[in-house]
Amino acid sequence: MTIATLSAKGQITLPVAARRTIGLKPNDRVAIEIRGAEIVVRRAQDFFALKGFLGPALPRGRERAAMMKTASRGQRAKP
């Protein structure tokens, strides 16, 4: 276990061993979670890693045409 000191502004520096363990680099984002009396710091999920999780994208024109057709019917889009 490593001890860090809280600054007057409420900031801490994550020790290098902790950063290396989870692979944090400068400018990486972290998620802060409160679990009872504990604060958990973990790597935030990379938004761009989600690319394509909904399936392949349609060409822009076809996507727009499908949206307009659905909107004109006043219906919700089907997945």
N, CA, C and O of each residue as an XYZ file, in Angstrom:
316
protein
N       0.856     -1.177      0.000
C       0.000      0.000      0.000
C       0.893      1.229      0.000
O       1.931      1.273      0.660
N       0.458      2.223     -0.760
C       1.171      3.486     -0.852
C       0.309      4.575     -0.246
O      -0.916      4.548     -0.371
N       0.940      5.526      0.405
C       0.236      6.651      1.027
C       0.462      7.893      0.178
O       1.591      8.173     -0.224
N      -0.604      8.637     -0.097
C      -0.512      9.908     -0.810
C      -1.081     10.990      0.100
O      -1.874     10.701      0.996
N      -0.678     12.222     -0.130
C      -1.125     13.346      0.692
C      -2.117     14.194     -0.086
O      -1.901     14.482     -1.263
N      -3.187     14.589      0.555
C      -4.205     15.441     -0.033
C      -3.742     16.891      0.070
O      -3.375     17.350      1.152
N      -3.757     17.617     -1.052
C      -3.335     19.021     -1.034
C      -4.456     19.901     -0.486
O      -5.569     19.433     -0.247
N      -4.146     21.174     -0.294
C      -5.140     22.130      0.192
C      -6.295     22.284     -0.803
O      -7.398     22.665     -0.412
N      -6.050     21.994     -2.077
C      -7.082     22.079     -3.107
C      -7.832     20.755     -3.275
O      -8.679     20.635     -4.160
N      -7.534     19.774     -2.443
C      -8.211     18.492     -2.520
C      -7.657     17.572     -3.595
O      -8.342     16.648     -4.036
N      -6.426     17.815     -4.020
C      -5.815     17.021     -5.082
C      -4.815     16.031     -4.499
O      -4.207     16.269     -3.455
N      -4.660     14.897     -5.215
C      -3.611     13.940     -4.863
C      -2.832     13.605     -6.128
O      -3.331     13.772     -7.241
N      -1.629     13.140     -5.947
C      -0.839     12.626     -7.049
C      -0.846     11.117     -6.930
O      -0.489     10.567     -5.889
N      -1.258     10.443     -8.006
C      -1.257      8.982     -7.976
C       0.184      8.502     -8.063
O       0.917      8.909     -8.965
N       0.595      7.655     -7.151
C       1.964      7.157     -7.167
C       2.280      6.428     -8.474
O       1.406      5.788     -9.059
N       3.516      6.525     -8.923
C       3.929      5.930    -10.190
C       3.645      4.426    -10.233
O       3.254      3.913    -11.281
N       3.829      3.721     -9.138
C       3.570      2.278     -9.128
C       2.098      1.989     -9.429
O       1.784      1.043    -10.152
N       1.203      2.801     -8.876
C      -0.230      2.618     -9.119
C      -0.566      2.927    -10.574
O      -1.335      2.198    -11.200
N       0.006      4.007    -11.117
C      -0.247      4.369    -12.520
C       0.259      3.292    -13.460
O      -0.419      2.943    -14.426
N       1.430      2.768    -13.191
C       1.993      1.715    -14.046
C       1.177      0.433    -13.974
O       1.005     -0.257    -14.979
N       0.679      0.118    -12.791
C      -0.081     -1.115    -12.614
C      -1.309     -1.155    -13.517
O      -1.622     -2.201    -14.087
N      -2.012     -0.026    -13.654
C      -3.199     -0.028    -14.512
C      -2.955      0.663    -15.855
O      -3.889      0.860    -16.633
N      -1.712      1.025    -16.124
C      -1.338      1.560    -17.429
C      -1.791      2.976    -17.705
O      -2.094      3.309    -18.851
N      -1.847      3.823    -16.683
C      -2.232      5.218    -16.886
C      -1.057      6.032    -17.403
O       0.078      5.881    -16.953
N      -1.365      6.899    -18.362
C      -0.361      7.796    -18.935
C      -0.885      9.229    -18.808
O      -2.070      9.431    -18.544
N      -0.014     10.222    -18.995
C      -0.475     11.609    -18.920
C      -1.669     11.857    -19.846
O      -1.701     11.373    -20.978
N      -2.627     12.602    -19.358
C      -3.864     12.968    -20.065
C      -4.882     11.843    -20.191
O      -5.927     12.048    -20.808
N      -4.623     10.660    -19.631
C      -5.645      9.613    -19.585
C      -6.745     10.063    -18.639
O      -6.507     10.853    -17.724
N      -7.933      9.563    -18.862
C      -9.064      9.902    -17.999
C      -9.263      8.784    -16.988
O      -9.031      7.613    -17.286
N      -9.693      9.156    -15.792
C      -9.961      8.177    -14.748
C     -11.391      8.367    -14.255
O     -11.946      9.464    -14.320
N     -11.974      7.284    -13.764
C     -13.307      7.332    -13.172
C     -13.143      7.249    -11.665
O     -12.355      6.451    -11.158
N     -13.887      8.074    -10.960
C     -13.853      8.100     -9.504
C     -15.169      7.514     -9.012
O     -16.240      7.988     -9.391
N     -15.097      6.499     -8.181
C     -16.297      5.847     -7.668
C     -16.249      5.838     -6.144
O     -15.212      5.550     -5.546
N     -17.368      6.153     -5.533
C     -17.472      6.126     -4.069
C     -18.150      4.820     -3.677
O     -19.257      4.525     -4.127
N     -17.486      4.050     -2.844
C     -18.035      2.782     -2.342
C     -18.006      2.834     -0.816
O     -17.006      2.499     -0.180
N     -19.119      3.258     -0.258
C     -19.165      3.390      1.193
C     -18.176      4.445      1.641
O     -18.294      5.612      1.270
N     -17.183      4.031      2.453
C     -16.174      4.963      2.961
C     -14.896      4.927      2.114
O     -13.864      5.449      2.536
N     -14.954      4.321      0.930
C     -13.769      4.221      0.067
C     -13.952      5.013     -1.214
O     -15.070      5.198     -1.695
N     -12.852      5.471     -1.751
C     -12.821      6.115     -3.066
C     -12.024      5.203     -3.977
O     -10.874      4.875     -3.686
N     -12.632      4.794     -5.077
C     -11.973      3.908     -6.035
C     -11.644      4.714     -7.282
O     -12.519      5.363     -7.857
N     -10.399      4.675     -7.696
C      -9.941      5.353     -8.912
C      -9.612      4.269     -9.917
O      -8.802      3.384     -9.639
N     -10.244      4.333    -11.103
C      -9.967      3.337    -12.131
C      -9.878      4.016    -13.482
O     -10.325      5.149    -13.661
N      -9.306      3.320    -14.407
C      -9.177      3.845    -15.769
C     -10.580      4.023    -16.340
O     -11.410      3.121    -16.229
N     -10.851      5.167    -16.945
C     -12.145      5.407    -17.590
C     -12.154      4.717    -18.935
O     -11.133      4.656    -19.620
N     -13.314      4.193    -19.314
C     -13.435      3.520    -20.596
C     -13.213      4.515    -21.719
O     -13.715      5.638    -21.679
N     -12.460      4.095    -22.713
C     -12.178      4.939    -23.863
C     -13.420      4.999    -24.745
O     -13.873      3.974    -25.254
N     -13.963      6.182    -24.923
C     -15.172      6.363    -25.720
C     -15.009      5.798    -27.125
O     -15.946      5.208    -27.664
N     -13.844      5.966    -27.720
C     -13.631      5.517    -29.092
C     -13.520      3.999    -29.194
O     -13.607      3.451    -30.293
N     -13.331      3.314    -28.074
C     -13.320      1.849    -28.090
C     -14.719      1.303    -28.346
O     -14.871      0.134    -28.698
N     -15.743      2.137    -28.172
C     -17.125      1.717    -28.395
C     -17.507      1.734    -29.873
O     -18.598      1.292    -30.234
N     -16.624      2.237    -30.725
C     -16.926      2.365    -32.149
C     -17.394      1.031    -32.725
O     -16.713      0.012    -32.601
N     -18.554      1.054    -33.350
C     -19.073     -0.126    -34.018
C     -19.861     -1.084    -33.150
O     -20.303     -2.118    -33.650
N     -20.061     -0.791    -31.868
C     -20.749     -1.745    -31.013
C     -22.233     -1.869    -31.373
O     -22.879     -2.837    -30.972
N     -22.778     -0.920    -32.112
C     -24.166     -1.009    -32.565
C     -24.288     -1.700    -33.917
O     -25.392     -1.857    -34.439
N     -23.176     -2.105    -34.475
C     -23.186     -2.742    -35.791
C     -22.638     -1.790    -36.834
O     -22.281     -0.654    -36.524
N     -22.572     -2.255    -38.063
C     -22.005     -1.412    -39.113
C     -22.907     -0.218    -39.425
O     -24.133     -0.323    -39.394
N     -22.293      0.887    -39.717
C     -23.037      2.095    -40.059
C     -23.473      2.027    -41.512
O     -22.771      1.484    -42.364
N     -24.648      2.590    -41.778
C     -25.112      2.713    -43.158
C     -24.436      3.927    -43.779
O     -24.007      4.832    -43.064
N     -24.339      3.952    -45.115
C     -23.838      5.171    -45.744
C     -24.724      6.347    -45.324
O     -25.925      6.181    -45.107
N     -24.128      7.524    -45.212
C     -24.826      8.687    -44.660
C     -26.166      8.958    -45.351
O     -27.156      9.239    -44.676
N     -26.212      8.879    -46.669
C     -27.454      9.152    -47.398
C     -28.549      8.155    -47.054
O     -29.702      8.542    -46.864
N     -28.201      6.875    -46.971
C     -29.196      5.844    -46.636
C     -29.684      6.006    -45.198
O     -30.870      5.832    -44.917
N     -28.772      6.336    -44.295
C     -29.139      6.542    -42.892
C     -30.124      7.708    -42.778
O     -31.135      7.610    -42.083
N     -29.822      8.799    -43.460
C     -30.696      9.978    -43.418
C     -32.059      9.658    -44.033
O     -33.088     10.053    -43.486
N     -32.077      8.953    -45.153
C     -33.340      8.604    -45.805
C     -34.193      7.733    -44.889
O     -35.406      7.927    -44.798
N     -33.570      6.783    -44.215
C     -34.306      5.912    -43.295
C     -34.870      6.718    -42.124
O     -35.997      6.474    -41.693
N     -34.106      7.662    -41.614
C     -34.580      8.499    -40.509
C     -35.753      9.366    -40.954
O     -36.740      9.496    -40.230
N     -35.650      9.958    -42.144
C     -36.716     10.827    -42.646
C     -37.993     10.018    -42.890
O     -39.090     10.484    -42.581
N     -37.858      8.820    -43.438
C     -39.013      7.961    -43.703
C     -39.715      7.604    -42.391
O     -40.940      7.676    -42.295
N     -38.942      7.226    -41.399
C     -39.506      6.868    -40.096
C     -40.161      8.079    -39.445
O     -41.248      7.965    -38.879
N     -39.506      9.243    -39.520
C     -40.048     10.470    -38.916
C     -41.352     10.883    -39.592
O     -42.273     11.357    -38.927
N     -41.434     10.707    -40.897
C     -42.648     11.115    -41.612
C     -43.840     10.238    -41.236
O     -44.986     10.672    -41.346
N     -43.581      9.021    -40.799
C     -44.657      8.134    -40.371
C     -45.032      8.359    -38.900
O     -46.044      7.845    -38.422
N     -44.208      9.128    -38.197
C     -44.466      9.364    -36.780
C     -44.236      8.119    -35.936
O     -44.861      7.943    -34.890
N     -43.342      7.265    -36.394
C     -43.052      6.024    -35.695
C     -41.645      6.067    -35.136
O     -40.814      6.887    -35.526
N     -41.407      5.147    -34.200
C     -40.058      5.002    -33.664
C     -39.261      4.110    -34.585
O     -39.810      3.196    -35.199
N     -37.985      4.364    -34.685
C     -37.093      3.533    -35.504
C     -36.988      2.150    -34.913
O     -36.965      1.986    -33.693
N     -36.925      1.157    -35.773
C     -36.746     -0.226    -35.310
C     -35.265     -0.543    -35.267
O     -34.524     -0.152    -36.169
N     -34.818     -1.246    -34.229
C     -33.390     -1.578    -34.135
C     -32.942     -2.533    -35.201
O     -31.768     -2.901    -35.247
